[in-house]
Amino acid sequence: MQVKDIAREDDGEQQEIVLTVVASPEEVKAATDEFFKQVGQREIPGFRKGKAPRTVLEQQVGGHANAMGGVAEVLINQNAFEAIDGADVIFLDEPQFNVADMPEEGAPFTFTVSGPVAPKMELTSYDPVSIEMPPSEPTEAEVGSQIQELREHYHTYRDIEDADHAAADGDYAMLTMTIVDADGKVVPGLRNTSRLIGLGAGTMPAAFDEHIIGSKAGDTLEFDFEAVDDEGNAPLGEGKLHAIVEVKSFREYVLPALDDAFAEKVGAKDVEDMRNQLRQAIHMQKTQELPTLKVDRAIEAALERLDGEVPAYFSDFLRQDVGREFMQNLQDQGTNLQQWMLQNSVDGDAMKEDIEREAQRRAAIDCMLEAVFAHNGWTVTDEDIDALFEGEKDPQATRASWEKAHRMADVRKMARRSKAAEWLADTATVTIVE
């Protein structure tokens, strides 16, 4: 069975592929024999199984036209999906099979297959992209940052004994607080709750901290504030909140001294040995992560060149995949959607928006990478396909299973995406930025 013609149709909202497929006379005969073999296994009065003549078998299925319709069904079920796969077509939905004329023995059989496919799009430019990357070798700033993280991990608190101490930015205040929203409902988890709050550390919104600064131990404060973070999010609720706060005590945040004793505590001989170990760890991390980061940044830069908006039908299709992956991740973590939303204070509408954004992003990446591949006139080779199966325990068996399932078009698509992404990264103009 061969695909004789591939036509792409675009109605302005959705792109479809229409394949014209032709089965050879030999394939028609084989399907005809198979169909009548199946019908011949029925109980037919006056005949043993498999011995009834063709005319009788046709009568069993309602006549010659119905019989040849059954032959067409056998042909399509047995051979069509392999032909579609070989034509490198991936339908986004179940394809529609159009049979205008029924097959007849001794003649080829032609039919069409149609369905929605990923849209073809173009870029405004196919020149190499420009990206920024961190240096490949560890910098002193990075080593210093890692040391600071280690010191913060081993931090302690020291009580501020001065009874006249006024709360200042950077202090840690032990507070007992109740917070209610604009409707008078207590914010979950904040009824007469005692917490250590870092003033200016982002533990609570800045508008809350402003009212605590200047207070003293023993004070009782009551005030309104708006719980909006630097990104405009309202994690404690929309609108103004009301707080009743008892100030219990203050502590200061203490970092360990950067000396040989601290170095020994984290497994090094001295400070210099600690720095060397951190340099090696950073170098290993960069060796592993920078190649992927380079590809990601090259892809993001190329996305800005996508000409036009990705059609909604394609992102709608990918949204199903994003949703399934999300639910599978929750299952792998041993939780469910309701528990996850409660634990993370996630709003259902916000979650849907996140899934929609991710689906749109994936759709855009798909269209962009396909455009790069097509523009460069590349082809997918056997070597490209073999490379995708290299990590499998038995690469040949795994490839054979994909071929048997008629999913090699998916594999070739993965190869195209990989080749285009690697080219974007390899040709990118890179500016090193610490």
N, C-alpha and C positions, 0 to 999 in steps of 0.2 A: 504494500500500500504506500503510495507516494503523495506528497503534497505538491500539487501542480501550480498553485498560485496562493500568494499571501497578500491580502489587501487590508490596509488600515483605514478605518472610518472614524470621523470625528464630527459629532453633532454640536460641538461647542460646549458641551457639559461632560461628555464621556467619550473616551476613545475605545474602539472595538477592533478586533482582528477577525477577518473572515477568511477561512482556509478552504480552498477547493481541493478535495482529496479524491484520488482515483485508486480503486482496487483493480488488480490485474484479473484477466479471465481465470487464471489458475487459482487465485485467491477466492474468486466467486465460486468456482467449482468446489474448492475445499470447504467453504462455508455452507454451500448447498448440501454437500454430503453429510456434514456434521449436523445440520438442522434436521434433515430427514432421518438420520440415525437416531436422534433424540425422540422424534415423533414415533419412529418405529418401535420404540420400547413400550409404547402404550398397549393396553389390552384392546385388540381389535377383533370382533367376532369373525370367526372363519379363517383367521390367520394366526400363525405362530409369530412370536415377537421377532421383529427384524425381517419378516418375509412378505409383508404386504407390499404391493406394487405402488409406484409413485402416485398414480391417480387416486388410489384409495387413501394414501397418506395426506394428499392435498385436501381431500374431502374432510378428513379429520380436523383440519385447522380452518375450514371455511372456504376452501377454494384456492386456486393458483395464486391470486393476488395476495391473499393473506399469507400463503406459504412463502412467497418471495419477500414479503415484509419481514417474516421471521428470519429469512436468510440475511437480509440487510442488518437486522439486529445482531445476529451472530458475527457478521463481518465487522460491525462497528465495535462491539464489545471486545472482540479478540484482537483487532488490529489498529483501530483508530487512535487509541491513546498513545501507542508507540509512535505513530506517525506524527501526532501533535508534539510529542516530546522531542522527536528528531528535528522538527521544524523550529525548535527553540521558542515555542510559544507557551506562556504561562497565563492561563485564564484566571481571573480573580474570582470567578463564580463558576458554577456548573455550566459547561458549554452547551449551546443549543445545536442539535444535529438536524440538518435540513435535507430531506430526501425527496427530490422531485420525481424521479423515475426509479421504479423498483429494479433490482438486479436481475439479469437473465444469464443463464449459463452460456459460455462461449463468447461473452462480451465484457468489456471493462464496466465497472460500476462507479459512477461519480456522485458525490454528495458534498455538502458544505458544512463547516463547523464554525460557529461564531460565539463571541463572548467578550466581556470587558477585559482590558489588559492595562498594565501600568502605562501612564502617558509618556509620550516622547516630548522632551523639552530641550531648549537650547540655553547656552550661557552667553552673556554679553561679551565675554572674552575667554579665550583658551590659553592665554599666556600664563607662564608660571606665576604662582601666587607669592605674596610676601607675608612672612610670619615672624613673630618674635619667639625666641627660645631662651631658656636659662643656659648658662655655661655648662659644658659637659663635665668639667672638673669641679670638685668641691671648692667653694669660696670661703674666706674667713668669716664672712657674714653668715653663711649657712651653718658653719661650725658653731659660731657664737649663738645662733638661734637654737640649735640643738642643745647646747649647754644650758641656755636659759630655760628650755622646756624641762630638762632634767632637774634643774634647781627648783622650778615651780612644782614639779612632781613631789619633791621632798620638802615642800614648804611646811611651816608650822604657824600657829597663831599665838600671839602673846597678849594677855589681858592688859588693858589700859586702866591702871588703878586710880588715876586722877579723877576725883569725883566732879571736878569742875570742867572736865574735858568736853569741848563742843565738837559734835560730829563734823568731820571734814571729808572731802573727796579722797578716796583711797582707804578709808576706815572700813571695818567690818562691824556692822551693828547687829546685835541680837534683839530681834523684835518679836512681839506677839501682836498679830494683826488679824483683822476681819475686813474683807473687801466685798462690797456689794455693787451690782451693776445699776444702770439707770432705772430698771424696773423694781429695784429693791431686793433682787435675788442675790444670795451669796454666791460668789464665784467659787466653783468646785475646788475643794482643797484649801480654801482660804477663810475658814471660820475659826477664829480664836487659835490661829496657827502660829507656832514659834519657828522662826527661821533666822539663819545667819545671812544677812544681806550685805553684799559688797557694794559700797557706795561708789558709783561710777564704773562698776565692773560689769554692768549689764544683767545682774541678777534680777533686777526689777527695772521697769521703764525709767528713763531719765527724769520724767515728770514726777515720779514717785520719790526718787532720790533727792530731788530739790527740796522737798518738804522735810526730809530727815536731817539734811545738812544744817548744822547750827544747833541741833537739839542736844539735850544732856540726858544721862541715865536717870530714869525715874519719870521723865516727861510722858504725858499722854497727848497724842496729836490726833486731830480729826480734820480731814481735808478731802477735796475733790481733785482728781487728776485724770489725764487721758493716757491710756495705755497703748501708745503707738511707738514701735521701734524705729530704727534708722531707715528701714526699708518700707515704712508705711503700713506694716502689719499690726494687727491688734490682737495679740495672743491671749489677753485676758478678757476680751469682749469689746464690742463696738461702743463708741460714745464715751461719756464721762463716767468714771467710777468713783465710789466714795470709800475712804479708808479710815478705820479707827485703829490707832497704833499705840502700843505701849513700848517705850524704849527701855530695854533691860540693862544692857551693858555694851561696851565697845572692845574690839580687839584690833591689833595691827597684824598685818600679813608679813611674815618673816621668811626670807630666803636664806638657805644655808650659804656660808662663806665659800667662795670658789678657791679651795685650797687642796692640798694633797689628801687631807683626811676625807674630804667630800669625794675626791676621785677614787679613793680606795672603797668608799661606800658603794660606788656604782660599778666596781669591778676592774678598776685600772690601778696601775702602780702609782702614778702621780698625775698632775694636771696635764703635762705634755703628752703622756701616754693616753690619757682620756681624749685629748684632741686628735691624736693620730688614729685612735680607734673610730672616732666619729667620722673622720675624713674617709676612712675605708668604707664605713657603712653607707655614707652618703654617695660615694663613688659607685658602690654596688647597686644602690637604689636607682641612681641615674642611669646606669648601664641598662637596667631592666625596664625603666619607665620612659626614658626620653624618646626612644623610637616610636612608641605608641602615642606619646604626647605630640610628637611632630606630625604624625598622620592626622590626629584629631584636629590640630590647629590648621593644618593645610585644608582639611575638609571644611572647617568652619569658614575659612577665608574664601574658598571656592563657592560656598553656599550663597555668599553675597552677590555672586554673579548670575545666579539663576534668573532667567528672563521670564518674568511673570509669576503668577500664583499657581501653586500646585492644585489641580482640580480636586474639588471636595470629595468626589467619589473614591479617590485613591487613598486619601488620609482616613476616610471613613472605614475603608477596608483594613488598613493597618491598625486602626484603633482597636479592633477586635484582638489582634495579636498582642498589642501592648497590655490590654486588659487581662488576657490569659496569662501572660508572663507575670504580671503583678500578682494575680491570685496564686500562681504556682510558687512565687517567692514567699508569699505569706504562709502557704502550706509547708514549704521547706523549713520555715522558721518556727513551725509548730503553733501558728496562731491563725485566726480567721479575720475577715474584713472588719467585723464589728469590734472585736477586741483591739485590733490595730488602730482603728479610728479613735476609740476611747483613750488608749494609751498615749497617742500622739496629738490629741485634741484637734483632729482633722475634720474639717467640714466636708460633707458629701459633695457639694457643688464645687468646692475648691479642688477636691481630688479628681473629679471629672474633668475640670479644666486642665489639670496637670497631665492627665492621660491624653487629652485632646492635643495639647501642645507637643507632647512627645510623639504622637502619631504624625502630626504635621511635619515635625522635624525629620522623622525617619523617611517620610514620603519625599521630602525635599532632597535628602541625601541620596536616596535611590535614583531620583531623576537626574540629579547632578552627575553622579558617577557614571550612569549609563550614557549621558551626553558626552562626557570626557572620553569614554571608551570609543564611542561611535565616531567622534570627531577625529581621533587619532588613527582610525582605520585598522585597529588591532583585530586579531582573531584569538579565540581560545584554543590552545593546543592541548594535546594529551598530557604533556608535561605540566601544564597549568593545572589540569584536573587532578593528576596524580599528587601534586603538591598539597592539595586540599585534604587528601586522605593519609598523608604521611604520619600523622599522629595516632592513627588507628592501630589497634592490636594486629588486625589482619587487613591491610589496605585493599588488597585485591578482592577479598570477600565482601568488604564493606561497599566497594564500588559496584560489585556485581549485584548487591541487594538494591542499590539505587537504580541501576539499570533495569532490573526486573520490575521495580515499582514504577517505571517510566517517569523518573524524577531527575533525569540528567539535565533537563533544562534549568532546574533549580541550581544544580551544581555549576553549570556554565555561568549562570547569573552571579553566583558567589565568586567565581573566578574573574568575571568582568569587573565586579566591584573591587575586588582585592587588587587587581592590576591597575585600575584607575586611581585608587587611593595611594598605592605605592608610588605611582608616577607623580602625583601631586606633591607628595612629601619629598621625593628624590630631586625634583626640579625646583622646589621652593627656594626663593631668596630669603635667607635667614639673617635676622639681626639678633645678636646676643644681648640679652638684657638681664641684669642680676635681679 
